[in-house]
Amino acid sequence: MSTTRPDPAGPVDDDAAGGILHIDLAALAANWRLLRDAAGGAEAAAVVKANAYGIGIEQAVPTLARAGCASFFVAHLSEAIRARAVAPEATIYVLNGLFPGTSPHYRAHRLRPVLGSSGEIDEWAGFCRAQSEALPAALHVDTGMNRLGLGIPEGMTLKDNPHLADFAPSLLMSHFVGAEENENPLNARQVEAFSALRETLPGIPASLSNSSGIFLRDNPQFDLVRPGYALYGGNPTPYADNPMNPVVGLEVRVVQIRTIEAGETVGYNGRWVANDRRRVATLSVGYADGYPRAASGRGASGETMLSGMALVAGHSCPFAGNVSMDLIIVDITDVPDGAIARGDCVTLIGGDLTIDEVGRRAGTIGYEILTNLGARYARQYREAAP
C-alpha cells in the first residue's frame, strides 16, 4: 500500500512540490531482515541517526521495530528522544557520548549513552550513585578510527575501573575503519584488538560490525551488529553487486524546456557551452534540496565528463551547467520531441541512478546524498506489511 505522509517541514500537496521523494518502507524492513540473517545469529540493531539517513525517524523506527528490530543507535540525544517517542520498548543508544549535565535526560527517557572517555564514565557512574540506580550504558573503545572512544591501553584496563560497578555496562563496542574494503589489513588488526578487549570483559555483550562488517570474510559478528547505510539501500560491498533493496527514489518536476544555439552557455559562470543546437530542461531542484553543487555539468556538450544525470523519458541526460540553489538544467537533446513536457517528472534517484551512483557522479558518497535529502520534497511512503 502506498500512502502520502508529508514531512512536517515540507509541502502538504504533492502538486505543490518541486520534487517527490519515494521512500519504500517495505524495502527498509526487507533489508533489515537480510542483514539480520547475514549476521549469523548476532542481534541486528539499526542505526537511525541523521533522521534515519534522511528518510525520517518517525517512519523508519516503527517500521524496523515491527520487523523485529529491538535496538537502535542515533548520534544525538535529541534524535534518541524522537526515537523513544515512536518505540517505547526499544533499547536506544546515543553514539556521540555523554555531554556534561545531560545524564538526567537519559534517565528520564530510558536512553543509553555510549561512553568513550574516562570523564564520561566518571560522570555517568557518579550520576548512577546519586540515583542509587545502576543504569545501563555502552563502553566505546577505539581500535583504529581515532575519532571517539577510549584508547586501546585504557580499554584494556577497564576491568580494573571501580566505576564500572556503579552502572550497568550493557555493550562493549568499537567501529571499523574500512570494512567496505574487503582486503584492507586494518580489518584484521581491529578484529584482533577488539577480541582481546572482549576477553577482558567477558560478561558484556560485544559489537564491532557496521553494514560492511557484516559481509567481511572471516569476521566474527560477536553479539550485536549495527547496520546503517545498507538498511537504506546503499551497497555495503562496493567490490561486488549490491545485495540490498533500493529504499529511496527521487522524481523532480520540469519547470521549463528551451532550445539554445551553438556557442551559448548554460547556468552560472557559463561553465557549460553548447557545441551545436541543444534542448535543455530546467528542473525544480537544487543544492538547497540537498543535491550537491559538485554534480554540476561543466565543459562542452557532447564531451565525456563526470556529472550528475537525470533519467528523462527513459533516456540518460547529463547535467548542463552549475547546479544552482533551486534549479538544475539537463541536456535533453536525445529525448524525442513530445516525450517530456513542462510539469512532468524526471528521475534523479532510481533505476540505474542508484544512491551510490548518484554519489559517485557528485564526487562524494551515497551517505551524503541520503542524509542531505531536502525538507522541500513531498514524501511518499510505501508502507511495510503489518
C-alpha positions in Angstrom: 0.0 0.0 0.0 1.3 3.5 -0.9 0.4 6.5 1.2 1.4 10.1 1.2 2.7 11.4 4.5 4.4 14.8 4.0 7.3 15.8 6.2 6.1 18.3 8.8 8.6 20.9 7.4 7.7 20.2 3.8 4.8 20.8 1.4 1.5 19.2 2.1 0.4 18.8 -1.5 2.5 16.7 -4.0 1.4 19.0 -6.8 2.9 22.0 -5.0 6.3 20.4 -4.5 9.3 20.6 -6.9 10.2 17.1 -6.2 8.7 13.9 -4.8 10.8 11.6 -2.6 9.6 8.0 -2.7 10.5 6.0 0.4 9.9 2.3 0.4 9.4 1.2 4.0 8.8 -2.4 2.9 12.2 -2.4 1.3 13.7 -1.0 4.5 12.2 -3.8 6.6 13.3 -6.4 4.0 16.9 -5.0 4.2 16.9 -5.3 7.9 15.8 -8.9 7.7 18.5 -9.6 5.1 21.2 -8.1 7.4 19.8 -10.0 10.4 20.1 -13.3 8.5 23.6 -12.4 7.3 24.8 -11.7 10.9 24.9 -15.4 11.8 22.9 -15.3 15.0 24.1 -11.9 16.3 21.4 -9.4 17.2 20.8 -7.0 14.4 20.3 -3.4 15.6 19.6 -0.4 13.3 21.5 2.9 13.1 18.9 5.6 12.6 21.0 8.7 13.1 20.7 11.7 10.8 16.9 11.4 10.7 17.2 7.8 9.7 19.7 8.6 6.9 17.2 11.2 5.6 14.0 9.1 5.4 12.5 10.1 8.7 13.0 8.7 12.3 9.3 8.7 12.9 8.7 6.5 9.9 11.8 4.3 9.9 11.9 3.3 13.6 8.4 1.9 13.9 8.8 0.0 10.6 12.0 -1.6 11.8 10.5 -2.3 15.3 7.6 -4.1 13.7 10.1 -6.2 11.6 11.7 -7.3 14.8 14.5 -4.8 15.5 14.8 -4.2 19.2 17.9 -1.9 19.4 18.6 1.4 17.8 21.6 3.8 17.6 21.5 7.5 17.0 24.1 10.2 17.1 22.4 12.9 19.3 20.3 12.9 22.4 17.6 14.9 20.5 17.4 12.0 18.0 17.1 9.5 20.8 14.2 11.3 22.3 12.4 11.3 18.9 13.1 7.6 18.5 11.8 6.8 22.0 8.5 8.6 21.2 7.8 6.0 18.5 9.5 3.0 20.0 8.6 2.9 23.7 10.0 -0.5 24.4 13.2 -0.3 22.3 16.8 -0.1 23.5 18.3 3.2 22.2 22.0 4.1 22.3 23.4 7.6 21.7 26.7 7.3 19.9 28.2 10.8 20.3 28.8 10.4 24.0 27.6 12.0 27.2 27.6 15.8 27.3 28.2 17.3 30.7 25.0 17.6 32.7 22.8 15.6 30.4 22.5 12.4 32.5 19.0 13.2 33.8 17.7 13.3 30.3 19.0 9.8 29.6 17.3 8.5 32.7 14.0 10.3 32.1 13.7 8.8 28.6 15.3 5.4 29.3 18.2 6.0 26.9 21.8 4.6 27.0 24.8 6.8 26.4 27.9 5.4 24.6 30.7 6.3 27.0 34.0 6.8 25.2 36.2 8.7 27.7 37.2 8.4 31.4 35.4 11.7 32.0 32.2 10.3 30.6 32.5 7.1 32.6 33.1 9.1 35.8 30.1 11.3 35.2 27.7 8.5 34.4 28.9 6.5 37.4 28.6 9.5 39.7 25.0 10.1 38.4 24.1 6.5 39.0 25.5 6.5 42.5 23.5 9.7 43.2 20.3 8.0 42.0 21.1 4.7 43.8 20.4 3.1 40.4 22.8 1.1 38.1 21.6 2.5 34.8 22.9 0.9 31.5 25.4 2.4 29.2 27.8 1.2 26.4 31.6 1.3 26.5 33.3 2.5 23.4 37.0 1.6 22.7 38.8 3.0 19.7 40.6 0.3 17.7 41.8 2.4 14.9 39.5 5.3 13.9 41.0 7.9 16.3 37.7 9.7 16.4 35.8 8.6 19.6 36.4 6.1 22.3 38.9 5.1 24.8 42.4 4.2 23.6 43.2 0.5 23.5 45.6 0.7 26.5 42.9 2.4 28.6 40.3 -0.1 27.3 42.4 -3.0 28.4 42.3 -1.7 32.0 38.5 -1.1 32.1 38.2 -4.4 34.0 40.0 -2.7 36.9 37.9 0.5 36.8 35.9 0.6 40.1 33.3 2.9 38.5 32.0 0.1 36.3 30.4 -1.3 39.4 28.3 1.9 39.7 26.3 1.4 36.5 25.4 -1.5 34.2 27.8 -1.8 31.2 25.4 -3.2 28.6 27.6 -3.2 25.5 31.3 -3.1 24.6 31.8 -1.6 21.1 34.2 -0.3 18.6 34.0 0.7 14.9 35.6 -0.5 11.7 37.8 2.0 9.8 37.5 0.4 6.3 35.2 -2.6 6.3 33.9 -1.7 2.9 37.4 -2.6 1.6 37.5 -6.3 1.9 41.3 -6.6 1.7 42.2 -3.7 4.0 44.7 -5.1 6.5 43.2 -2.8 9.2 40.2 -5.0 9.4 42.1 -8.0 10.8 44.1 -5.8 13.2 40.9 -4.3 14.5 39.2 -7.7 15.0 42.3 -8.9 16.8 42.4 -5.9 19.1 38.7 -6.0 19.8 38.7 -9.7 20.5 41.4 -9.1 23.1 39.4 -6.4 24.7 36.3 -8.6 24.8 38.2 -11.3 26.7 38.9 -8.8 29.5 35.2 -8.0 29.9 33.6 -11.4 29.1 30.2 -10.6 30.7 29.4 -7.7 28.5 27.8 -8.2 25.0 30.2 -7.0 22.2 29.6 -5.2 18.9 32.0 -4.3 16.1 30.4 -4.7 12.7 28.7 -1.9 10.8 26.9 -2.7 7.5 30.0 -3.6 5.6 31.5 -5.5 8.5 28.6 -8.0 8.3 29.9 -9.1 4.9 33.6 -9.2 5.7 35.1 -12.7 5.2 36.1 -14.5 8.4 34.8 -11.6 10.6 33.3 -12.7 13.9 30.0 -10.9 14.4 30.2 -11.0 18.2 26.9 -10.4 19.9 25.3 -7.4 18.0 25.8 -5.8 14.6 25.0 -2.1 13.8 24.0 -1.7 10.2 23.2 1.7 8.9 23.8 2.6 5.2 22.8 -0.8 3.9 19.4 -0.6 5.6 18.6 2.4 3.3 19.7 0.6 0.1 23.4 1.6 0.0 25.9 -1.0 -1.2 27.8 -2.5 1.8 30.0 -4.5 -0.6 31.3 -2.0 -3.2 33.7 -4.7 -4.5 30.6 -6.8 -5.5 27.0 -6.5 -6.5 24.7 -4.7 -4.1 22.7 -7.2 -2.1 20.3 -4.6 -0.7 16.9 -3.4 -2.0 16.6 0.3 -3.0 14.7 2.3 -0.5 14.8 5.9 -1.8 13.7 7.3 -5.2 13.6 10.9 -6.3 11.5 12.5 -9.0 11.6 16.2 -9.8 9.4 18.4 -12.0 10.4 20.1 -15.2 9.9 23.9 -14.9 10.8 24.9 -18.5 12.2 23.5 -21.7 14.1 25.6 -24.2 16.3 25.3 -27.3 19.7 27.0 -27.3 22.1 27.6 -30.2 25.8 26.7 -30.7 28.1 28.8 -28.5 25.5 29.7 -25.9 26.3 28.9 -22.3 24.2 27.5 -19.5 24.0 28.3 -15.8 26.1 30.4 -13.5 29.6 31.4 -14.7 29.0 30.0 -18.2 30.9 26.8 -17.4 28.9 24.7 -20.0 28.9 25.6 -23.7 26.6 24.2 -26.4 28.6 22.9 -29.4 25.5 22.8 -31.6 21.8 23.4 -31.2 20.7 21.7 -28.0 17.5 21.3 -26.0 17.7 21.7 -22.2 15.2 21.3 -19.4 15.2 23.2 -16.1 14.3 21.1 -13.1 12.8 22.4 -9.8 15.6 21.2 -7.5 19.0 22.4 -6.4 21.6 22.4 -3.7 19.1 23.9 -1.2 17.3 20.5 -1.6 20.5 18.6 -0.8 21.6 17.9 -4.4 25.3 18.6 -4.4 26.7 21.5 -6.5 29.7 19.3 -7.2 27.4 17.3 -9.6 27.4 20.3 -12.0 27.9 19.7 -15.7 30.9 21.6 -17.0 32.7 21.7 -20.3 31.0 21.5 -23.7 28.0 19.5 -24.9 29.0 16.1 -26.1 32.2 15.8 -24.1 32.7 12.9 -21.8 32.6 14.3 -18.3 31.6 13.0 -14.9 28.5 15.0 -13.8 25.0 14.5 -12.5 22.5 12.7 -14.6 18.7 12.6 -14.9 16.5 9.8 -16.4 14.2 11.6 -18.8 11.5 9.5 -20.5 13.9 6.6 -20.3 17.0 8.5 -21.6 20.1 9.3 -19.6 20.6 13.0 -19.7 23.6 14.8 -18.3 23.5 18.0 -16.2 24.3 21.1 -18.2 26.0 24.0 -16.2 26.3 24.6 -12.5 23.7 23.2 -10.0 22.2 26.3 -8.5 20.2 26.8 -5.3 16.8 25.8 -6.6 17.3 24.7 -10.2 19.3 22.1 -12.2 19.5 22.2 -16.0 19.8 19.0 -18.0 20.6 18.4 -21.7 17.6 16.6 -23.2 18.6 16.8 -26.8 18.5 13.0 -27.2 14.9 12.8 -25.8 12.3 12.7 -28.6 10.2 15.7 -29.1 7.0 15.5 -27.1 8.3 12.8 -24.7 8.6 15.3 -21.9 6.7 18.5 -21.1 6.5 21.3 -18.5 5.3 19.9 -15.2 6.4 16.3 -16.0 8.7 14.4 -13.6 12.1 13.1 -14.3 14.2 10.8 -12.1 17.3 11.8 -10.2 17.5 8.8 -7.9 16.1 5.5 -9.2 16.7 2.7 -11.7 20.4 2.9 -12.8 20.8 6.0 -10.8 21.3 4.2 -7.6 22.2 6.1 -4.4 25.8 5.0 -4.8 25.9 6.1 -8.5 24.4 9.5 -7.7 27.1 9.9 -5.0 29.9 8.9 -7.4 28.7 11.4 -10.0 28.8 14.1 -7.4 32.3 13.2 -6.3 31.0 12.1 -2.9 29.4 9.1 -1.3 25.8 7.9 -1.2 25.7 8.5 2.6 26.0 12.3 1.9 23.3 12.2 -0.7 20.9 10.4 1.7 21.5 12.5 4.7 21.0 15.7 2.8 17.6 14.9 1.4 15.8 18.1 1.4 12.8 19.2 3.5 11.0 20.8 0.5 10.3 17.4 -1.2 6.9 15.9 -0.8 7.4 12.5 0.7 5.5 9.4 -0.3 5.9 6.4 1.9 5.2 2.8 0.7 4.2 1.1 3.9 5.6 -2.2 5.0 3.2 -5.0 5.5 2.0 -5.3 9.1 
